[in-house]
Amino acid sequence: MYESDITKFIRELHAKRPTLGAEQAKGRALLWDKTLDRDALTEQQRARVAQQPYVYQTKV
């Protein structure tokens, strides 16, 4: 069965560093695994101001 070089590299990496999966999960939890405050998100979306088509143009 064919196995790509990338797959071999990843398998070897996990064999050398068995704690890699836990380290990845810990890093992911820092930024991505968060619960969102839906009310705050809705408020932020409503507070957005529409941008002009050309931002450097002064309003006439």
mmCIF file of the N, C-alpha and C atoms, coordinates in Angstrom:
data_MODEL
# 
_entry.id   MODEL 
# 
loop_
_atom_site.group_PDB 
_atom_site.id 
_atom_site.type_symbol 
_atom_site.label_atom_id 
_atom_site.label_alt_id 
_atom_site.label_comp_id 
_atom_site.label_asym_id 
_atom_site.label_entity_id 
_atom_site.label_seq_id 
_atom_site.pdbx_PDB_ins_code 
_atom_site.Cartn_x 
_atom_site.Cartn_y 
_atom_site.Cartn_z 
_atom_site.occupancy 
_atom_site.B_iso_or_equiv 
_atom_site.pdbx_formal_charge 
_atom_site.auth_seq_id 
_atom_site.auth_comp_id 
_atom_site.auth_asym_id 
_atom_site.auth_atom_id 
_atom_site.pdbx_PDB_model_num 
ATOM 1   N N  . MET A 1 1  ? 0.836   -1.174 0.000  1.00 0.00 ? 1  MET A N  1 
ATOM 2   C CA . MET A 1 1  ? 0.000   0.000  0.000  1.00 0.00 ? 1  MET A CA 1 
ATOM 3   C C  . MET A 1 1  ? 0.887   1.244  0.000  1.00 0.00 ? 1  MET A C  1 
ATOM 4   N N  . TYR A 1 2  ? 0.528   2.211  -0.826 1.00 0.00 ? 2  TYR A N  1 
ATOM 5   C CA . TYR A 1 2  ? 1.304   3.436  -0.951 1.00 0.00 ? 2  TYR A CA 1 
ATOM 6   C C  . TYR A 1 2  ? 1.075   4.339  0.257  1.00 0.00 ? 2  TYR A C  1 
ATOM 7   N N  . GLU A 1 3  ? 2.165   4.942  0.709  1.00 0.00 ? 3  GLU A N  1 
ATOM 8   C CA . GLU A 1 3  ? 2.096   5.913  1.800  1.00 0.00 ? 3  GLU A CA 1 
ATOM 9   C C  . GLU A 1 3  ? 2.973   7.093  1.409  1.00 0.00 ? 3  GLU A C  1 
ATOM 10  N N  . SER A 1 4  ? 2.402   8.291  1.416  1.00 0.00 ? 4  SER A N  1 
ATOM 11  C CA . SER A 1 4  ? 3.137   9.469  0.960  1.00 0.00 ? 4  SER A CA 1 
ATOM 12  C C  . SER A 1 4  ? 4.245   9.840  1.942  1.00 0.00 ? 4  SER A C  1 
ATOM 13  N N  . ASP A 1 5  ? 5.153   10.663 1.466  1.00 0.00 ? 5  ASP A N  1 
ATOM 14  C CA . ASP A 1 5  ? 6.253   11.119 2.311  1.00 0.00 ? 5  ASP A CA 1 
ATOM 15  C C  . ASP A 1 5  ? 5.739   11.929 3.494  1.00 0.00 ? 5  ASP A C  1 
ATOM 16  N N  . ILE A 1 6  ? 4.707   12.700 3.272  1.00 0.00 ? 6  ILE A N  1 
ATOM 17  C CA . ILE A 1 6  ? 4.133   13.513 4.339  1.00 0.00 ? 6  ILE A CA 1 
ATOM 18  C C  . ILE A 1 6  ? 3.545   12.626 5.432  1.00 0.00 ? 6  ILE A C  1 
ATOM 19  N N  . THR A 1 7  ? 2.828   11.587 5.029  1.00 0.00 ? 7  THR A N  1 
ATOM 20  C CA . THR A 1 7  ? 2.243   10.662 6.000  1.00 0.00 ? 7  THR A CA 1 
ATOM 21  C C  . THR A 1 7  ? 3.330   9.962  6.793  1.00 0.00 ? 7  THR A C  1 
ATOM 22  N N  . LYS A 1 8  ? 4.386   9.561  6.126  1.00 0.00 ? 8  LYS A N  1 
ATOM 23  C CA . LYS A 1 8  ? 5.510   8.921  6.824  1.00 0.00 ? 8  LYS A CA 1 
ATOM 24  C C  . LYS A 1 8  ? 6.132   9.887  7.825  1.00 0.00 ? 8  LYS A C  1 
ATOM 25  N N  . PHE A 1 9  ? 6.307   11.137 7.409  1.00 0.00 ? 9  PHE A N  1 
ATOM 26  C CA . PHE A 1 9  ? 6.885   12.141 8.293  1.00 0.00 ? 9  PHE A CA 1 
ATOM 27  C C  . PHE A 1 9  ? 6.018   12.334 9.536  1.00 0.00 ? 9  PHE A C  1 
ATOM 28  N N  . ILE A 1 10 ? 4.717   12.432 9.348  1.00 0.00 ? 10 ILE A N  1 
ATOM 29  C CA . ILE A 1 10 ? 3.819   12.654 10.479 1.00 0.00 ? 10 ILE A CA 1 
ATOM 30  C C  . ILE A 1 10 ? 3.831   11.452 11.419 1.00 0.00 ? 10 ILE A C  1 
ATOM 31  N N  . ARG A 1 11 ? 3.845   10.248 10.861 1.00 0.00 ? 11 ARG A N  1 
ATOM 32  C CA . ARG A 1 11 ? 3.906   9.046  11.704 1.00 0.00 ? 11 ARG A CA 1 
ATOM 33  C C  . ARG A 1 11 ? 5.207   9.009  12.513 1.00 0.00 ? 11 ARG A C  1 
ATOM 34  N N  . GLU A 1 12 ? 6.330   9.346  11.876 1.00 0.00 ? 12 GLU A N  1 
ATOM 35  C CA . GLU A 1 12 ? 7.615   9.366  12.576 1.00 0.00 ? 12 GLU A CA 1 
ATOM 36  C C  . GLU A 1 12 ? 7.634   10.448 13.654 1.00 0.00 ? 12 GLU A C  1 
ATOM 37  N N  . LEU A 1 13 ? 7.057   11.585 13.338 1.00 0.00 ? 13 LEU A N  1 
ATOM 38  C CA . LEU A 1 13 ? 7.002   12.679 14.300 1.00 0.00 ? 13 LEU A CA 1 
ATOM 39  C C  . LEU A 1 13 ? 6.207   12.281 15.539 1.00 0.00 ? 13 LEU A C  1 
ATOM 40  N N  . HIS A 1 14 ? 5.066   11.639 15.341 1.00 0.00 ? 14 HIS A N  1 
ATOM 41  C CA . HIS A 1 14 ? 4.255   11.184 16.472 1.00 0.00 ? 14 HIS A CA 1 
ATOM 42  C C  . HIS A 1 14 ? 4.960   10.072 17.252 1.00 0.00 ? 14 HIS A C  1 
ATOM 43  N N  . ALA A 1 15 ? 5.760   9.277  16.566 1.00 0.00 ? 15 ALA A N  1 
ATOM 44  C CA . ALA A 1 15 ? 6.502   8.220  17.252 1.00 0.00 ? 15 ALA A CA 1 
ATOM 45  C C  . ALA A 1 15 ? 7.614   8.816  18.118 1.00 0.00 ? 15 ALA A C  1 
ATOM 46  N N  . LYS A 1 16 ? 8.260   9.875  17.614 1.00 0.00 ? 16 LYS A N  1 
ATOM 47  C CA . LYS A 1 16 ? 9.338   10.525 18.365 1.00 0.00 ? 16 LYS A CA 1 
ATOM 48  C C  . LYS A 1 16 ? 8.803   11.355 19.520 1.00 0.00 ? 16 LYS A C  1 
ATOM 49  N N  . ARG A 1 17 ? 7.658   11.986 19.319 1.00 0.00 ? 17 ARG A N  1 
ATOM 50  C CA . ARG A 1 17 ? 7.076   12.866 20.349 1.00 0.00 ? 17 ARG A CA 1 
ATOM 51  C C  . ARG A 1 17 ? 5.665   12.402 20.670 1.00 0.00 ? 17 ARG A C  1 
ATOM 52  N N  . PRO A 1 18 ? 5.527   11.457 21.580 1.00 0.00 ? 18 PRO A N  1 
ATOM 53  C CA . PRO A 1 18 ? 4.194   10.919 21.893 1.00 0.00 ? 18 PRO A CA 1 
ATOM 54  C C  . PRO A 1 18 ? 3.257   11.948 22.542 1.00 0.00 ? 18 PRO A C  1 
ATOM 55  N N  . THR A 1 19 ? 3.800   13.022 23.080 1.00 0.00 ? 19 THR A N  1 
ATOM 56  C CA . THR A 1 19 ? 2.960   14.036 23.716 1.00 0.00 ? 19 THR A CA 1 
ATOM 57  C C  . THR A 1 19 ? 2.503   15.105 22.728 1.00 0.00 ? 19 THR A C  1 
ATOM 58  N N  . LEU A 1 20 ? 2.794   14.934 21.458 1.00 0.00 ? 20 LEU A N  1 
ATOM 59  C CA . LEU A 1 20 ? 2.472   15.946 20.452 1.00 0.00 ? 20 LEU A CA 1 
ATOM 60  C C  . LEU A 1 20 ? 0.968   16.214 20.364 1.00 0.00 ? 20 LEU A C  1 
ATOM 61  N N  . GLY A 1 21 ? 0.161   15.184 20.429 1.00 0.00 ? 21 GLY A N  1 
ATOM 62  C CA . GLY A 1 21 ? -1.289  15.356 20.358 1.00 0.00 ? 21 GLY A CA 1 
ATOM 63  C C  . GLY A 1 21 ? -1.816  16.205 21.508 1.00 0.00 ? 21 GLY A C  1 
ATOM 64  N N  . ALA A 1 22 ? -1.304  15.967 22.716 1.00 0.00 ? 22 ALA A N  1 
ATOM 65  C CA . ALA A 1 22 ? -1.728  16.750 23.876 1.00 0.00 ? 22 ALA A CA 1 
ATOM 66  C C  . ALA A 1 22 ? -1.258  18.193 23.756 1.00 0.00 ? 22 ALA A C  1 
ATOM 67  N N  . GLU A 1 23 ? -0.058  18.402 23.225 1.00 0.00 ? 23 GLU A N  1 
ATOM 68  C CA . GLU A 1 23 ? 0.459   19.760 23.035 1.00 0.00 ? 23 GLU A CA 1 
ATOM 69  C C  . GLU A 1 23 ? -0.386  20.514 22.010 1.00 0.00 ? 23 GLU A C  1 
ATOM 70  N N  . GLN A 1 24 ? -0.781  19.838 20.951 1.00 0.00 ? 24 GLN A N  1 
ATOM 71  C CA . GLN A 1 24 ? -1.619  20.462 19.932 1.00 0.00 ? 24 GLN A CA 1 
ATOM 72  C C  . GLN A 1 24 ? -2.982  20.846 20.507 1.00 0.00 ? 24 GLN A C  1 
ATOM 73  N N  . ALA A 1 25 ? -3.561  19.955 21.302 1.00 0.00 ? 25 ALA A N  1 
ATOM 74  C CA . ALA A 1 25 ? -4.860  20.247 21.902 1.00 0.00 ? 25 ALA A CA 1 
ATOM 75  C C  . ALA A 1 25 ? -4.767  21.426 22.861 1.00 0.00 ? 25 ALA A C  1 
ATOM 76  N N  . LYS A 1 26 ? -3.675  21.504 23.599 1.00 0.00 ? 26 LYS A N  1 
ATOM 77  C CA . LYS A 1 26 ? -3.470  22.610 24.538 1.00 0.00 ? 26 LYS A CA 1 
ATOM 78  C C  . LYS A 1 26 ? -3.343  23.935 23.771 1.00 0.00 ? 26 LYS A C  1 
ATOM 79  N N  . GLY A 1 27 ? -2.589  23.943 22.671 1.00 0.00 ? 27 GLY A N  1 
ATOM 80  C CA . GLY A 1 27 ? -2.442  25.141 21.861 1.00 0.00 ? 27 GLY A CA 1 
ATOM 81  C C  . GLY A 1 27 ? -3.744  25.556 21.202 1.00 0.00 ? 27 GLY A C  1 
ATOM 82  N N  . ARG A 1 28 ? -4.501  24.587 20.758 1.00 0.00 ? 28 ARG A N  1 
ATOM 83  C CA . ARG A 1 28 ? -5.789  24.880 20.131 1.00 0.00 ? 28 ARG A CA 1 
ATOM 84  C C  . ARG A 1 28 ? -6.751  25.487 21.143 1.00 0.00 ? 28 ARG A C  1 
ATOM 85  N N  . ALA A 1 29 ? -6.714  25.022 22.366 1.00 0.00 ? 29 ALA A N  1 
ATOM 86  C CA . ALA A 1 29 ? -7.618  25.523 23.403 1.00 0.00 ? 29 ALA A CA 1 
ATOM 87  C C  . ALA A 1 29 ? -7.352  26.992 23.723 1.00 0.00 ? 29 ALA A C  1 
ATOM 88  N N  . LEU A 1 30 ? -6.128  27.467 23.481 1.00 0.00 ? 30 LEU A N  1 
ATOM 89  C CA . LEU A 1 30 ? -5.811  28.860 23.771 1.00 0.00 ? 30 LEU A CA 1 
ATOM 90  C C  . LEU A 1 30 ? -6.631  29.832 22.936 1.00 0.00 ? 30 LEU A C  1 
ATOM 91  N N  . LEU A 1 31 ? -6.827  29.519 21.662 1.00 0.00 ? 31 LEU A N  1 
ATOM 92  C CA . LEU A 1 31 ? -7.479  30.464 20.765 1.00 0.00 ? 31 LEU A CA 1 
ATOM 93  C C  . LEU A 1 31 ? -8.810  29.998 20.197 1.00 0.00 ? 31 LEU A C  1 
ATOM 94  N N  . TRP A 1 32 ? -8.968  28.724 19.962 1.00 0.00 ? 32 TRP A N  1 
ATOM 95  C CA . TRP A 1 32 ? -10.098 28.265 19.182 1.00 0.00 ? 32 TRP A CA 1 
ATOM 96  C C  . TRP A 1 32 ? -11.234 27.653 19.978 1.00 0.00 ? 32 TRP A C  1 
ATOM 97  N N  . ASP A 1 33 ? -10.941 26.922 21.003 1.00 0.00 ? 33 ASP A N  1 
ATOM 98  C CA . ASP A 1 33 ? -11.994 26.225 21.750 1.00 0.00 ? 33 ASP A CA 1 
ATOM 99  C C  . ASP A 1 33 ? -12.577 27.137 22.820 1.00 0.00 ? 33 ASP A C  1 
ATOM 100 N N  . LYS A 1 34 ? -13.350 28.105 22.372 1.00 0.00 ? 34 LYS A N  1 
ATOM 101 C CA . LYS A 1 34 ? -13.969 29.081 23.266 1.00 0.00 ? 34 LYS A CA 1 
ATOM 102 C C  . LYS A 1 34 ? -15.478 29.056 23.054 1.00 0.00 ? 34 LYS A C  1 
ATOM 103 N N  . THR A 1 35 ? -16.203 29.360 24.104 1.00 0.00 ? 35 THR A N  1 
ATOM 104 C CA . THR A 1 35 ? -17.636 29.526 23.946 1.00 0.00 ? 35 THR A CA 1 
ATOM 105 C C  . THR A 1 35 ? -17.909 30.981 23.608 1.00 0.00 ? 35 THR A C  1 
ATOM 106 N N  . LEU A 1 36 ? -18.812 31.194 22.680 1.00 0.00 ? 36 LEU A N  1 
ATOM 107 C CA . LEU A 1 36 ? -19.110 32.536 22.221 1.00 0.00 ? 36 LEU A CA 1 
ATOM 108 C C  . LEU A 1 36 ? -20.306 33.110 22.974 1.00 0.00 ? 36 LEU A C  1 
ATOM 109 N N  . ASP A 1 37 ? -20.219 34.395 23.270 1.00 0.00 ? 37 ASP A N  1 
ATOM 110 C CA . ASP A 1 37 ? -21.345 35.112 23.842 1.00 0.00 ? 37 ASP A CA 1 
ATOM 111 C C  . ASP A 1 37 ? -22.179 35.615 22.666 1.00 0.00 ? 37 ASP A C  1 
ATOM 112 N N  . ARG A 1 38 ? -23.284 34.962 22.390 1.00 0.00 ? 38 ARG A N  1 
ATOM 113 C CA . ARG A 1 38 ? -24.098 35.279 21.213 1.00 0.00 ? 38 ARG A CA 1 
ATOM 114 C C  . ARG A 1 38 ? -24.660 36.696 21.272 1.00 0.00 ? 38 ARG A C  1 
ATOM 115 N N  . ASP A 1 39 ? -25.023 37.166 22.454 1.00 0.00 ? 39 ASP A N  1 
ATOM 116 C CA . ASP A 1 39 ? -25.563 38.525 22.575 1.00 0.00 ? 39 ASP A CA 1 
ATOM 117 C C  . ASP A 1 39 ? -24.508 39.563 22.218 1.00 0.00 ? 39 ASP A C  1 
ATOM 118 N N  . ALA A 1 40 ? -23.285 39.371 22.706 1.00 0.00 ? 40 ALA A N  1 
ATOM 119 C CA . ALA A 1 40 ? -22.203 40.308 22.407 1.00 0.00 ? 40 ALA A CA 1 
ATOM 120 C C  . ALA A 1 40 ? -21.860 40.277 20.926 1.00 0.00 ? 40 ALA A C  1 
ATOM 121 N N  . LEU A 1 41 ? -21.880 39.105 20.324 1.00 0.00 ? 41 LEU A N  1 
ATOM 122 C CA . LEU A 1 41 ? -21.594 38.973 18.901 1.00 0.00 ? 41 LEU A CA 1 
ATOM 123 C C  . LEU A 1 41 ? -22.648 39.692 18.060 1.00 0.00 ? 41 LEU A C  1 
ATOM 124 N N  . THR A 1 42 ? -23.911 39.534 18.434 1.00 0.00 ? 42 THR A N  1 
ATOM 125 C CA . THR A 1 42 ? -24.997 40.212 17.723 1.00 0.00 ? 42 THR A CA 1 
ATOM 126 C C  . THR A 1 42 ? -24.867 41.715 17.856 1.00 0.00 ? 42 THR A C  1 
ATOM 127 N N  . GLU A 1 43 ? -24.526 42.177 19.046 1.00 0.00 ? 43 GLU A N  1 
ATOM 128 C CA . GLU A 1 43 ? -24.357 43.613 19.274 1.00 0.00 ? 43 GLU A CA 1 
ATOM 129 C C  . GLU A 1 43 ? -23.204 44.174 18.442 1.00 0.00 ? 43 GLU A C  1 
ATOM 130 N N  . GLN A 1 44 ? -22.118 43.448 18.342 1.00 0.00 ? 44 GLN A N  1 
ATOM 131 C CA . GLN A 1 44 ? -20.981 43.890 17.536 1.00 0.00 ? 44 GLN A CA 1 
ATOM 132 C C  . GLN A 1 44 ? -21.361 43.974 16.063 1.00 0.00 ? 44 GLN A C  1 
ATOM 133 N N  . GLN A 1 45 ? -22.113 43.017 15.586 1.00 0.00 ? 45 GLN A N  1 
ATOM 134 C CA . GLN A 1 45 ? -22.519 43.027 14.183 1.00 0.00 ? 45 GLN A CA 1 
ATOM 135 C C  . GLN A 1 45 ? -23.459 44.190 13.885 1.00 0.00 ? 45 GLN A C  1 
ATOM 136 N N  . ARG A 1 46 ? -24.327 44.513 14.811 1.00 0.00 ? 46 ARG A N  1 
ATOM 137 C CA . ARG A 1 46 ? -25.247 45.638 14.615 1.00 0.00 ? 46 ARG A CA 1 
ATOM 138 C C  . ARG A 1 46 ? -24.521 46.977 14.666 1.00 0.00 ? 46 ARG A C  1 
ATOM 139 N N  . ALA A 1 47 ? -23.425 47.051 15.410 1.00 0.00 ? 47 ALA A N  1 
ATOM 140 C CA . ALA A 1 47 ? -22.700 48.300 15.586 1.00 0.00 ? 47 ALA A CA 1 
ATOM 141 C C  . ALA A 1 47 ? -21.748 48.611 14.436 1.00 0.00 ? 47 ALA A C  1 
ATOM 142 N N  . ARG A 1 48 ? -21.615 47.700 13.497 1.00 0.00 ? 48 ARG A N  1 
ATOM 143 C CA . ARG A 1 48 ? -20.709 47.921 12.370 1.00 0.00 ? 48 ARG A CA 1 
ATOM 144 C C  . ARG A 1 48 ? -21.156 49.097 11.526 1.00 0.00 ? 48 ARG A C  1 
ATOM 145 N N  . VAL A 1 49 ? -20.191 49.843 11.064 1.00 0.00 ? 49 VAL A N  1 
ATOM 146 C CA . VAL A 1 49 ? -20.449 50.970 10.178 1.00 0.00 ? 49 VAL A CA 1 
ATOM 147 C C  . VAL A 1 49 ? -20.018 50.559 8.773  1.00 0.00 ? 49 VAL A C  1 
ATOM 148 N N  . ALA A 1 50 ? -20.872 50.820 7.809  1.00 0.00 ? 50 ALA A N  1 
ATOM 149 C CA . ALA A 1 50 ? -20.559 50.440 6.426  1.00 0.00 ? 50 ALA A CA 1 
ATOM 150 C C  . ALA A 1 50 ? -19.354 51.233 5.926  1.00 0.00 ? 50 ALA A C  1 
ATOM 151 N N  . GLN A 1 51 ? -18.448 50.560 5.248  1.00 0.00 ? 51 GLN A N  1 
ATOM 152 C CA . GLN A 1 51 ? -17.248 51.194 4.723  1.00 0.00 ? 51 GLN A CA 1 
ATOM 153 C C  . GLN A 1 51 ? -17.535 51.758 3.335  1.00 0.00 ? 51 GLN A C  1 
ATOM 154 N N  . GLN A 1 52 ? -16.892 52.889 3.043  1.00 0.00 ? 52 GLN A N  1 
ATOM 155 C CA . GLN A 1 52 ? -17.051 53.488 1.723  1.00 0.00 ? 52 GLN A CA 1 
ATOM 156 C C  . GLN A 1 52 ? -16.381 52.578 0.680  1.00 0.00 ? 52 GLN A C  1 
ATOM 157 N N  . PRO A 1 53 ? -16.821 52.659 -0.578 1.00 0.00 ? 53 PRO A N  1 
ATOM 158 C CA . PRO A 1 53 ? -16.181 51.834 -1.612 1.00 0.00 ? 53 PRO A CA 1 
ATOM 159 C C  . PRO A 1 53 ? -14.692 52.133 -1.757 1.00 0.00 ? 53 PRO A C  1 
ATOM 160 N N  . TYR A 1 54 ? -14.324 53.398 -1.639 1.00 0.00 ? 54 TYR A N  1 
ATOM 161 C CA . TYR A 1 54 ? -12.913 53.770 -1.701 1.00 0.00 ? 54 TYR A CA 1 
ATOM 162 C C  . TYR A 1 54 ? -12.614 54.513 -0.417 1.00 0.00 ? 54 TYR A C  1 
ATOM 163 N N  . VAL A 1 55 ? -11.867 53.879 0.478  1.00 0.00 ? 55 VAL A N  1 
ATOM 164 C CA . VAL A 1 55 ? -11.733 54.396 1.835  1.00 0.00 ? 55 VAL A CA 1 
ATOM 165 C C  . VAL A 1 55 ? -10.930 55.705 1.919  1.00 0.00 ? 55 VAL A C  1 
ATOM 166 N N  . TYR A 1 56 ? -10.119 55.999 0.933  1.00 0.00 ? 56 TYR A N  1 
ATOM 167 C CA . TYR A 1 56 ? -9.283  57.203 0.991  1.00 0.00 ? 56 TYR A CA 1 
ATOM 168 C C  . TYR A 1 56 ? -9.981  58.423 0.387  1.00 0.00 ? 56 TYR A C  1 
ATOM 169 N N  . GLN A 1 57 ? -11.142 58.217 -0.181 1.00 0.00 ? 57 GLN A N  1 
ATOM 170 C CA . GLN A 1 57 ? -11.919 59.302 -0.764 1.00 0.00 ? 57 GLN A CA 1 
ATOM 171 C C  . GLN A 1 57 ? -12.623 60.064 0.358  1.00 0.00 ? 57 GLN A C  1 
ATOM 172 N N  . THR A 1 58 ? -12.492 61.387 0.365  1.00 0.00 ? 58 THR A N  1 
ATOM 173 C CA . THR A 1 58 ? -13.226 62.164 1.358  1.00 0.00 ? 58 THR A CA 1 
ATOM 174 C C  . THR A 1 58 ? -14.660 62.318 0.883  1.00 0.00 ? 58 THR A C  1 
ATOM 175 N N  . LYS A 1 59 ? -15.547 62.430 1.849  1.00 0.00 ? 59 LYS A N  1 
ATOM 176 C CA . LYS A 1 59 ? -16.962 62.574 1.488  1.00 0.00 ? 59 LYS A CA 1 
ATOM 177 C C  . LYS A 1 59 ? -17.198 63.973 0.936  1.00 0.00 ? 59 LYS A C  1 
ATOM 178 N N  . VAL A 1 60 ? -17.927 64.048 -0.126 1.00 0.00 ? 60 VAL A N  1 
ATOM 179 C CA . VAL A 1 60 ? -18.196 65.329 -0.779 1.00 0.00 ? 60 VAL A CA 1 
ATOM 180 C C  . VAL A 1 60 ? -19.613 65.747 -0.504 1.00 0.00 ? 60 VAL A C  1 
# 
